[in-house]
Amino acid sequence: MEYSSKSVNSNQAGPHEKVGEIVLKHWHSEFKRPIAEHNYLAYQKAKASINRSSIIFDSGCGNGNSTANLAAQYPDSFIIGIDKSLSRLTRNTDNWHRSGQDKNFILVRADLIDFWRLAADDNIKLLRHFILYPNPWPKKQHVKRRWHTSPMLKTIMSLGGQLEVRSNWPVYIDEFSSALSIFHFCSQKKILTLDFAQCLSDFEKKYHQSNHTLWQLTADLSIDSHHHA
């Protein structure tokens, strides 16, 4: 299959100057949106399916190919692929039907905001957390819609584990790193050098084949210390 994708187009040349201000504002306020019932039920189903001692989240998993690939890479862990779009999740029916009972992964239709909060409230600690090519919201005025400048950064940190974010927009990676550094988490940024066959998701394959530079941020959020801003 041939893929073609345009590079990220943004009116923002570098990290947004208000990242720190936005992050701190969220840190000192409480996010009170009620949990939707369908997200609660999806979370309970996923939790009941866990059949390994360590858990990995594939957040925003799309059609689940990345989740299935991670399940093969980490056979001793249980991978939960979460996406809010049923049409994306069921695009690859093989993954959808294979997930669950006797497998080490499940695909769940849920909103990440609610799913993450439920997991954090249950004090779940992840082994790894993959956020692969999130919508970068590249327009400057949409900065607060990015995960690292949303109220959810606090929750992402509390889930712990080895965080890995991939993006084809380096500004996103730089901002995420800056946001984590406020809480004294060190992160590493590098260019990913992958063969096409090593791509985890279909988005990654598309960007790879379109000759985009692929960026990776990794950070150890499992360090057991109190991070105050």
ZISULTA-V133185 format. One line per field, one symbol per residue. ss: DSSP state (2 for helix, 1 for strand, 0 for the rest). burial: b if it has 24 or more other C-alpha atoms within 12 Angstrom, else e. A space follows every 50 residues. Layout:
ss->???
burial->???
//
This chain:
ss->00000000000000000022222222200000000022222222222220 00011111100000222222222000111111100222200022222200 00001111100222222222200000011111000000022222202220 00222222200111111002222222222220000011111000022200 02222222200000111111000000000
burial->eeeeeeebeeeeeebbeebbebbbebbeeeeeeeeeeebbebbeebbebb ebebbbbbbbbbbbbbbbbbbeebeebbbbbbbbeeebbbeeeebbeebb eebbbbbbbbbbbbbbbbbbeeebbbbbbbbbbbbbbbeeeebbbbbbbb bbbbbbbbbbbbbbbbbbbbbbbbbbbbbbbbbebebbbeebeeeeeebb bbbbbbbbbeebbbbbbbbbbbeeeeeee
//
